[in-house]
Amino acid sequence: MGFLNLTTVTVMSGFYTYQLQEMPVFEPNDYFWAHHWDGKEEKWKVYARVMQQLIAKQSGLKTSDSWVTDKLKYKELVRAKKDKSK
């Protein structure tokens, strides 16, 4: 982090409060697979889905099934509309 960025964060930290929620490290075990994996999905997808649900529940945020590429396409559409309105 550069000096200017560090200085900005330091100065701004007086105006914001941060809350860090640390979750325990989790490694899938037999119980996890027995209760969350039906054998149809790849194991990494099951793990990612369950972790996403846990983080969303802990943070109070909603989950989203959209991909980053979908978000980028949406941004392009919004920018195109803004450019046309000028």
N, CA, C and O atoms as a GROMACS GRO file, in nm:
protein
  344
    1MET      N    1   0.086  -0.117   0.000
    1MET     CA    2   0.000   0.000   0.000
    1MET      C    3   0.090   0.123   0.000
    1MET      O    4   0.184   0.132   0.080
    2GLY      N    5   0.062   0.214  -0.089
    2GLY     CA    6   0.143   0.334  -0.100
    2GLY      C    7   0.118   0.430   0.016
    2GLY      O    8   0.020   0.418   0.089
    3PHE      N    9   0.210   0.526   0.031
    3PHE     CA   10   0.201   0.622   0.142
    3PHE      C   11   0.072   0.703   0.136
    3PHE      O   12   0.009   0.725   0.239
    4LEU      N   13   0.034   0.748   0.018
    4LEU     CA   14  -0.087   0.830   0.004
    4LEU      C   15  -0.212   0.750   0.043
    4LEU      O   16  -0.299   0.800   0.115
    5ASN      N   17  -0.219   0.627  -0.004
    5ASN     CA   18  -0.333   0.542   0.032
    5ASN      C   19  -0.337   0.515   0.182
    5ASN      O   20  -0.443   0.522   0.244
    6LEU      N   21  -0.223   0.484   0.239
    6LEU     CA   22  -0.216   0.457   0.383
    6LEU      C   23  -0.256   0.580   0.464
    6LEU      O   24  -0.327   0.568   0.563
    7THR      N   25  -0.211   0.696   0.422
    7THR     CA   26  -0.246   0.820   0.491
    7THR      C   27  -0.396   0.846   0.481
    7THR      O   28  -0.459   0.885   0.580
    8THR      N   29  -0.454   0.824   0.364
    8THR     CA   30  -0.598   0.843   0.345
    8THR      C   31  -0.678   0.750   0.434
    8THR      O   32  -0.773   0.792   0.499
    9VAL      N   33  -0.640   0.625   0.437
    9VAL     CA   34  -0.710   0.528   0.522
    9VAL      C   35  -0.696   0.567   0.669
    9VAL      O   36  -0.793   0.558   0.744
   10THR      N   37  -0.580   0.610   0.710
   10THR     CA   38  -0.556   0.649   0.849
   10THR      C   39  -0.642   0.769   0.887
   10THR      O   40  -0.704   0.770   0.994
   11VAL      N   41  -0.647   0.869   0.802
   11VAL     CA   42  -0.726   0.989   0.829
   11VAL      C   43  -0.875   0.956   0.831
   11VAL      O   44  -0.948   1.003   0.918
   12MET      N   45  -0.919   0.877   0.736
   12MET     CA   46  -1.061   0.843   0.726
   12MET      C   47  -1.107   0.747   0.835
   12MET      O   48  -1.227   0.739   0.863
   13SER      N   49  -1.015   0.675   0.897
   13SER     CA   50  -1.055   0.576   0.997
   13SER      C   51  -1.120   0.642   1.119
   13SER      O   52  -1.188   0.574   1.196
   14GLY      N   53  -1.099   0.771   1.137
   14GLY     CA   54  -1.165   0.841   1.247
   14GLY      C   55  -1.313   0.861   1.223
   14GLY      O   56  -1.387   0.888   1.317
   15PHE      N   57  -1.358   0.847   1.099
   15PHE     CA   58  -1.497   0.871   1.064
   15PHE      C   59  -1.578   0.743   1.044
   15PHE      O   60  -1.700   0.748   1.031
   16TYR      N   61  -1.511   0.630   1.042
   16TYR     CA   62  -1.578   0.503   1.019
   16TYR      C   63  -1.553   0.407   1.133
   16TYR      O   64  -1.450   0.414   1.201
   17THR      N   65  -1.646   0.319   1.152
   17THR     CA   66  -1.622   0.209   1.245
   17THR      C   67  -1.628   0.079   1.166
   17THR      O   68  -1.709   0.064   1.074
   18TYR      N   69  -1.544  -0.010   1.200
   18TYR     CA   70  -1.536  -0.138   1.129
   18TYR      C   71  -1.571  -0.250   1.225
   18TYR      O   72  -1.539  -0.245   1.344
   19GLN      N   73  -1.637  -0.348   1.172
   19GLN     CA   74  -1.669  -0.465   1.252
   19GLN      C   75  -1.619  -0.587   1.178
   19GLN      O   76  -1.659  -0.612   1.064
   20LEU      N   77  -1.532  -0.661   1.242
   20LEU     CA   78  -1.475  -0.780   1.181
   20LEU      C   79  -1.537  -0.902   1.246
   20LEU      O   80  -1.530  -0.920   1.367
   21GLN      N   81  -1.598  -0.986   1.164
   21GLN     CA   82  -1.655  -1.110   1.214
   21GLN      C   83  -1.567  -1.223   1.165
   21GLN      O   84  -1.567  -1.258   1.047
   22GLU      N   85  -1.492  -1.279   1.256
   22GLU     CA   86  -1.401  -1.386   1.219
   22GLU      C   87  -1.470  -1.520   1.238
   22GLU      O   88  -1.519  -1.552   1.346
   23MET      N   89  -1.472  -1.596   1.132
   23MET     CA   90  -1.534  -1.728   1.137
   23MET      C   91  -1.424  -1.832   1.149
   23MET      O   92  -1.312  -1.810   1.104
   24PRO      N   93  -1.455  -1.945   1.209
   24PRO     CA   94  -1.351  -2.048   1.226
   24PRO      C   95  -1.312  -2.109   1.092
   24PRO      O   96  -1.391  -2.111   0.997
   25VAL      N   97  -1.190  -2.159   1.085
   25VAL     CA   98  -1.143  -2.230   0.967
   25VAL      C   99  -1.222  -2.360   0.957
   25VAL      O  100  -1.240  -2.430   1.057
   26PHE      N  101  -1.267  -2.391   0.838
   26PHE     CA  102  -1.348  -2.511   0.822
   26PHE      C  103  -1.289  -2.600   0.714
   26PHE      O  104  -1.257  -2.554   0.605
   27GLU      N  105  -1.276  -2.725   0.746
   27GLU     CA  106  -1.232  -2.825   0.649
   27GLU      C  107  -1.342  -2.930   0.640
   27GLU      O  108  -1.380  -2.986   0.742
   28PRO      N  109  -1.392  -2.957   0.520
   28PRO     CA  110  -1.502  -3.054   0.507
   28PRO      C  111  -1.464  -3.190   0.564
   28PRO      O  112  -1.352  -3.239   0.548
   29ASN      N  113  -1.562  -3.250   0.631
   29ASN     CA  114  -1.541  -3.383   0.688
   29ASN      C  115  -1.654  -3.475   0.642
   29ASN      O  116  -1.739  -3.434   0.562
   30ASP      N  117  -1.657  -3.596   0.692
   30ASP     CA  118  -1.759  -3.693   0.651
   30ASP      C  119  -1.900  -3.645   0.683
   30ASP      O  120  -1.992  -3.666   0.604
   31TYR      N  121  -1.918  -3.581   0.798
   31TYR     CA  122  -2.049  -3.529   0.836
   31TYR      C  123  -2.097  -3.425   0.736
   31TYR      O  124  -2.214  -3.426   0.695
   32PHE      N  125  -2.007  -3.336   0.695
   32PHE     CA  126  -2.041  -3.232   0.597
   32PHE      C  127  -2.089  -3.295   0.467
   32PHE      O  128  -2.194  -3.257   0.415
   33TRP      N  129  -2.014  -3.391   0.415
   33TRP     CA  130  -2.051  -3.452   0.288
   33TRP      C  131  -2.181  -3.531   0.300
   33TRP      O  132  -2.261  -3.532   0.206
   34ALA      N  133  -2.202  -3.596   0.412
   34ALA     CA  134  -2.325  -3.674   0.431
   34ALA      C  135  -2.448  -3.586   0.434
   34ALA      O  136  -2.556  -3.629   0.392
   35HIS      N  137  -2.435  -3.462   0.482
   35HIS     CA  138  -2.552  -3.374   0.497
   35HIS      C  139  -2.569  -3.270   0.386
   35HIS      O  140  -2.675  -3.210   0.376
   36HIS      N  141  -2.467  -3.248   0.305
   36HIS     CA  142  -2.476  -3.142   0.204
   36HIS      C  143  -2.450  -3.188   0.062
   36HIS      O  144  -2.476  -3.113  -0.032
   37TRP      N  145  -2.401  -3.308   0.043
   37TRP     CA  146  -2.363  -3.354  -0.091
   37TRP      C  147  -2.451  -3.471  -0.131
   37TRP      O  148  -2.456  -3.572  -0.061
   38ASP      N  149  -2.520  -3.456  -0.243
   38ASP     CA  150  -2.608  -3.564  -0.290
   38ASP      C  151  -2.543  -3.647  -0.400
   38ASP      O  152  -2.606  -3.739  -0.453
   39GLY      N  153  -2.419  -3.617  -0.434
   39GLY     CA  154  -2.347  -3.693  -0.535
   39GLY      C  155  -2.367  -3.642  -0.676
   39GLY      O  156  -2.300  -3.688  -0.767
   40LYS      N  157  -2.458  -3.548  -0.696
   40LYS     CA  158  -2.487  -3.495  -0.830
   40LYS      C  159  -2.395  -3.379  -0.866
   40LYS      O  160  -2.356  -3.364  -0.982
   41GLU      N  161  -2.361  -3.297  -0.768
   41GLU     CA  162  -2.273  -3.182  -0.790
   41GLU      C  163  -2.128  -3.222  -0.765
   41GLU      O  164  -2.100  -3.320  -0.696
   42GLU      N  165  -2.039  -3.144  -0.823
   42GLU     CA  166  -1.898  -3.164  -0.791
   42GLU      C  167  -1.876  -3.117  -0.648
   42GLU      O  168  -1.945  -3.027  -0.600
   43LYS      N  169  -1.780  -3.178  -0.579
   43LYS     CA  170  -1.759  -3.147  -0.438
   43LYS      C  171  -1.721  -3.000  -0.416
   43LYS      O  172  -1.764  -2.940  -0.318
   44TRP      N  173  -1.640  -2.942  -0.505
   44TRP     CA  174  -1.600  -2.804  -0.484
   44TRP      C  175  -1.719  -2.710  -0.493
   44TRP      O  176  -1.723  -2.608  -0.424
   45LYS      N  177  -1.817  -2.744  -0.579
   45LYS     CA  178  -1.935  -2.658  -0.593
   45LYS      C  179  -2.021  -2.666  -0.467
   45LYS      O  180  -2.077  -2.565  -0.423
   46VAL      N  181  -2.031  -2.784  -0.409
   46VAL     CA  182  -2.107  -2.800  -0.285
   46VAL      C  183  -2.042  -2.718  -0.174
   46VAL      O  184  -2.109  -2.644  -0.102
   47TYR      N  185  -1.911  -2.731  -0.162
   47TYR     CA  186  -1.838  -2.658  -0.059
   47TYR      C  187  -1.856  -2.507  -0.078
   47TYR      O  188  -1.881  -2.435   0.018
   48ALA      N  189  -1.842  -2.459  -0.202
   48ALA     CA  190  -1.857  -2.316  -0.231
   48ALA      C  191  -1.998  -2.267  -0.199
   48ALA      O  192  -2.015  -2.160  -0.141
   49ARG      N  193  -2.098  -2.345  -0.236
   49ARG     CA  194  -2.238  -2.306  -0.210
   49ARG      C  195  -2.266  -2.296  -0.061
   49ARG      O  196  -2.327  -2.200  -0.015
   50VAL      N  197  -2.222  -2.395   0.015
   50VAL     CA  198  -2.246  -2.396   0.159
   50VAL      C  199  -2.171  -2.282   0.227
   50VAL      O  200  -2.225  -2.217   0.317
   51MET      N  201  -2.047  -2.257   0.186
   51MET     CA  202  -1.971  -2.146   0.245
   51MET      C  203  -2.038  -2.012   0.212
   51MET      O  204  -2.043  -1.923   0.297
   52GLN      N  205  -2.088  -1.998   0.089
   52GLN     CA  206  -2.159  -1.876   0.051
   52GLN      C  207  -2.281  -1.856   0.140
   52GLN      O  208  -2.307  -1.744   0.185
   53GLN      N  209  -2.356  -1.962   0.165
   53GLN     CA  210  -2.474  -1.953   0.250
   53GLN      C  211  -2.437  -1.916   0.394
   53GLN      O  212  -2.505  -1.835   0.456
   54LEU      N  213  -2.330  -1.975   0.446
   54LEU     CA  214  -2.286  -1.943   0.582
   54LEU      C  215  -2.243  -1.798   0.596
   54LEU      O  216  -2.278  -1.731   0.692
   55ILE      N  217  -2.166  -1.751   0.499
   55ILE     CA  218  -2.119  -1.612   0.503
   55ILE      C  219  -2.237  -1.516   0.490
   55ILE      O  220  -2.242  -1.414   0.560
   56ALA      N  221  -2.331  -1.547   0.402
   56ALA     CA  222  -2.449  -1.461   0.385
   56ALA      C  223  -2.532  -1.456   0.513
   56ALA      O  224  -2.579  -1.350   0.553
   57LYS      N  225  -2.549  -1.571   0.577
   57LYS     CA  226  -2.627  -1.576   0.700
   57LYS      C  227  -2.558  -1.497   0.811
   57LYS      O  228  -2.623  -1.423   0.885
   58GLN      N  229  -2.427  -1.512   0.824
   58GLN     CA  230  -2.350  -1.444   0.928
   58GLN      C  231  -2.348  -1.293   0.905
   58GLN      O  232  -2.356  -1.216   1.001
   59SER      N  233  -2.336  -1.251   0.780
   59SER     CA  234  -2.323  -1.108   0.750
   59SER      C  235  -2.457  -1.037   0.730
   59SER      O  236  -2.464  -0.914   0.734
   60GLY      N  237  -2.564  -1.115   0.706
   60GLY     CA  238  -2.693  -1.054   0.682
   60GLY      C  239  -2.712  -1.010   0.537
   60GLY      O  240  -2.808  -0.940   0.506
   61LEU      N  241  -2.623  -1.051   0.449
   61LEU     CA  242  -2.633  -1.016   0.307
   61LEU      C  243  -2.709  -1.124   0.232
   61LEU      O  244  -2.719  -1.238   0.277
   62LYS      N  245  -2.763  -1.086   0.116
   62LYS     CA  246  -2.832  -1.182   0.032
   62LYS      C  247  -2.732  -1.250  -0.062
   62LYS      O  248  -2.631  -1.191  -0.100
   63THR      N  249  -2.761  -1.374  -0.097
   63THR     CA  250  -2.675  -1.443  -0.193
   63THR      C  251  -2.718  -1.407  -0.335
   63THR      O  252  -2.832  -1.367  -0.360
   64SER      N  253  -2.625  -1.423  -0.426
   64SER     CA  254  -2.652  -1.393  -0.566
   64SER      C  255  -2.596  -1.506  -0.651
   64SER      O  256  -2.486  -1.555  -0.626
   65ASP      N  257  -2.671  -1.546  -0.751
   65ASP     CA  258  -2.625  -1.651  -0.842
   65ASP      C  259  -2.567  -1.592  -0.969
   65ASP      O  260  -2.534  -1.667  -1.061
   66SER      N  261  -2.553  -1.461  -0.976
   66SER     CA  262  -2.500  -1.399  -1.097
   66SER      C  263  -2.348  -1.413  -1.100
   66SER      O  264  -2.282  -1.421  -0.996
   67TRP      N  265  -2.295  -1.414  -1.221
   67TRP     CA  266  -2.152  -1.425  -1.242
   67TRP      C  267  -2.093  -1.286  -1.261
   67TRP      O  268  -2.166  -1.192  -1.292
   68VAL      N  269  -1.964  -1.274  -1.243
   68VAL     CA  270  -1.897  -1.146  -1.263
   68VAL      C  271  -1.918  -1.096  -1.405
   68VAL      O  272  -1.934  -0.976  -1.427
   69THR      N  273  -1.919  -1.186  -1.502
   69THR     CA  274  -1.940  -1.145  -1.641
   69THR      C  275  -2.078  -1.083  -1.660
   69THR      O  276  -2.094  -0.990  -1.740
   70ASP      N  277  -2.179  -1.134  -1.586
   70ASP     CA  278  -2.312  -1.074  -1.592
   70ASP      C  279  -2.309  -0.931  -1.539
   70ASP      O  280  -2.373  -0.842  -1.595
   71LYS      N  281  -2.237  -0.910  -1.432
   71LYS     CA  282  -2.228  -0.777  -1.372
   71LYS      C  283  -2.156  -0.680  -1.466
   71LYS      O  284  -2.193  -0.563  -1.476
   72LEU      N  285  -2.053  -0.730  -1.533
   72LEU     CA  286  -1.980  -0.644  -1.626
   72LEU      C  287  -2.068  -0.605  -1.745
   72LEU      O  288  -2.064  -0.491  -1.791
   73LYS      N  289  -2.146  -0.702  -1.796
   73LYS     CA  290  -2.238  -0.671  -1.904
   73LYS      C  291  -2.341  -0.567  -1.861
   73LYS      O  292  -2.375  -0.477  -1.938
   74TYR      N  293  -2.390  -0.580  -1.738
   74TYR     CA  294  -2.486  -0.483  -1.685
   74TYR      C  295  -2.424  -0.344  -1.677
   74TYR      O  296  -2.488  -0.244  -1.713
   75LYS      N  297  -2.300  -0.336  -1.631
   75LYS     CA  298  -2.233  -0.207  -1.623
   75LYS      C  299  -2.217  -0.144  -1.761
   75LYS      O  300  -2.234  -0.023  -1.777
   76GLU      N  301  -2.185  -0.227  -1.860
   76GLU     CA  302  -2.171  -0.176  -1.996
   76GLU      C  303  -2.304  -0.119  -2.047
   76GLU      O  304  -2.305  -0.014  -2.111
   77LEU      N  305  -2.414  -0.188  -2.018
   77LEU     CA  306  -2.545  -0.139  -2.060
   77LEU      C  307  -2.579  -0.007  -1.992
   77LEU      O  308  -2.630   0.084  -2.057
   78VAL      N  309  -2.551   0.004  -1.864
   78VAL     CA  310  -2.581   0.126  -1.791
   78VAL      C  311  -2.496   0.242  -1.844
   78VAL      O  312  -2.546   0.352  -1.863
   79ARG      N  313  -2.370   0.216  -1.868
   79ARG     CA  314  -2.282   0.321  -1.922
   79ARG      C  315  -2.326   0.364  -2.061
   79ARG      O  316  -2.320   0.482  -2.093
   80ALA      N  317  -2.371   0.269  -2.142
   80ALA     CA  318  -2.417   0.302  -2.277
   80ALA      C  319  -2.540   0.392  -2.270
   80ALA      O  320  -2.554   0.486  -2.350
   81LYS      N  321  -2.631   0.365  -2.176
   81LYS     CA  322  -2.750   0.449  -2.160
   81LYS      C  323  -2.713   0.589  -2.114
   81LYS      O  324  -2.772   0.688  -2.158
   82LYS      N  325  -2.613   0.599  -2.023
   82LYS     CA  326  -2.569   0.730  -1.976
   82LYS      C  327  -2.507   0.810  -2.092
   82LYS      O  328  -2.532   0.930  -2.106
   83ASP      N  329  -2.428   0.742  -2.173
   83ASP     CA  330  -2.363   0.811  -2.286
   83ASP      C  331  -2.467   0.860  -2.387
   83ASP      O  332  -2.450   0.969  -2.443
   84LYS      N  333  -2.573   0.783  -2.410
   84LYS     CA  334  -2.676   0.824  -2.505
   84LYS      C  335  -2.757   0.943  -2.452
   84LYS      O  336  -2.807   1.024  -2.530
   85SER      N  337  -2.770   0.954  -2.320
   85SER     CA  338  -2.851   1.062  -2.263
   85SER      C  339  -2.777   1.195  -2.264
   85SER      O  340  -2.840   1.298  -2.242
   86LYS      N  341  -2.648   1.196  -2.290
   86LYS     CA  342  -2.572   1.322  -2.290
   86LYS      C  343  -2.592   1.401  -2.414
   86LYS      O  344  -2.535   1.508  -2.429
   0.00000   0.00000   0.00000
